[in-house]
Amino acid sequence: MVIKEKLLSLAEMESIAKQATFEALKSFKPPRNRENLTLGSGITDEEGIFELYLAGEMPKDAEVVSRATVNRLTGAVKVDVFLPPA
């Protein structure tokens, strides 16, 4: 008999990523043009990827503020922030 592990859904991982990102951003200077902040997400077999970015006029003009990666099996999260420290 094969036992299949239950993987976290995108919605479950988004909740984890939002909390971890909020905590990680506390020690950074707020980005300019915060009204243009957008959340992008993607999912692979192993992880969920959530990028907070400042949208630009063209997609190539977007500026990534942070990236949270959540393990679908364990829920472990890693957040990278691309802002100058406060």
Sequence and secondary structure as in RCSB ss.txt:
>XXXX:A:sequence
MVIKEKLLSLAEMESIAKQATFEALKSFKPPRNRENLTLGSGITDEEGIFELYLAGEMPKDAEVVSRATVNRLTG
AVKVDVFLPPA
>XXXX:A:secstr
         HHHHHHHHHHHHHHHHTTB   S GGGEEEEEEE SSEEEEEEEE  SSGGG EEEEEEEEETTT 
 EEEEE S B 
